[in-house]
Amino acid sequence: MFRGLHARLTISFVFAASSILIIASIIIMLEVHYHLSMFKEDVPDFNSISPLTHHFERALLSSILWTSIGAIVLVCIISYFVAKNLSTPLIQMRKAAEKMAKGELNARIKTLGNDELNELGLSLNQLASQLQLQESARKNMTSDIAHELRTPLATIKSHLEAFEDGVFHPTPERIQSLKEEIERLILLVQDLEHLTAMESPQSVLKLKQEDLSKVISRSINAVSGSYVQKGVKLESNSKVPIELNLDAKRITQVFINLLTNGLKYTPADGKVTVSAKQVNDHVHITVKDTGKGIPKEEVEQVFERFYRSEKSRNREFGGSGIGLTIVKRIVEAHGGQIWIESELGKGTEVHIRFSK
């Protein structure tokens, strides 16, 4: 339908082009009339054939007039199709945006050519793809949170109902079991709070020059008791001062998380080693354990929310499944990189790299 943007563009093109043609035609007609009049005055003998010159002038002016009218009609036709070509993709983008606003995130724009409108369409398609991924991630996260909450809540409910019906007696062991489930819920909520804080645009790191070796040492001291209790050896090869611009509290959180994970998956008599060294313009940190390792096809997935290598989500090793997600967010917020190298039965190495 000829309305809206299409109509405005057509009218604008017709008005601009027609104005130029009309002004140019009037100027040419006046110039022709003026120069013919001057010619008659300068050549008196030419007056003997004045009817001929009069007809010549009328024919010339009529030709200019009809040519201008034809050009204006042609401008109207061309303007209509040019405006249509310009407005059609914009209208499609508007309709696609309206569909996205209604939740139809599979809407896409057909892109043709290699101009700015095509780039705008591609950008809108990329936005739709990202929104689709975010929506999928949101649904998965909601499902995962529900799953994580359901198990401990169901356990607590069943125990309380058993106490209420007199099936179970509230022995210290059963109360301890309930306490452990409640602690899991508390840890999950805390991890979700940390993750939300790190992913928030308002999250600000308190950066200052710190000795990375001291941060590692404090982190090791915080978890050393658990290592002694399980019989796992914990070593640090980072003794030389390494100055880095970092948020000590957040980086300590990273190391405690990694060391806790290493302890969970390393059997008694195993070993976890932390090393840090400065190489040219960056600092390389490695946390290596002698645990059971991770299958190669699952290495990239460990940073996803609620991911566990146990497909049944076995809680033998505890945790909320978002600890490494938080670790990755903190490292990336510092402008660093983190990756994992692992193999089943040969342990796991977590590598972190910070630029100086």
Buried (B, 14 or more C-beta within 10 A) or exposed (E): EEEEBBBEBBEEBBEEBBEEBBEEBEEBBEEBEEEBEEEBEEEEEBEEEEEEBEEEBEEBBEEBBEEBEEBBEEBBEBBBEBBBEBBEBBBBBEEBBEBBEEEEBEBBBEBEEEEEBBEBBEEBBEBBEEEBEEEEEEEEBEEBBEEBBEBBEEBBEEBEEBBEEEEBEEEEEBEEBBEEBBEBBEBBEEBBEBBEEBEEEEEEBEBEEBBBBEBBBBBBEBBEEBBEEBEBBBEBEBEEEBEBBBBBEBBBBBBBBBBBBBBBBBEEEBBBBBBBEBEEEBBBBBBBBBBBBBEEEBBEEBBBBBBBBEEEEEBEEEBBBBBBBBBBBBBEBBEBBBBBBBEEEEBBBBBBBBEE
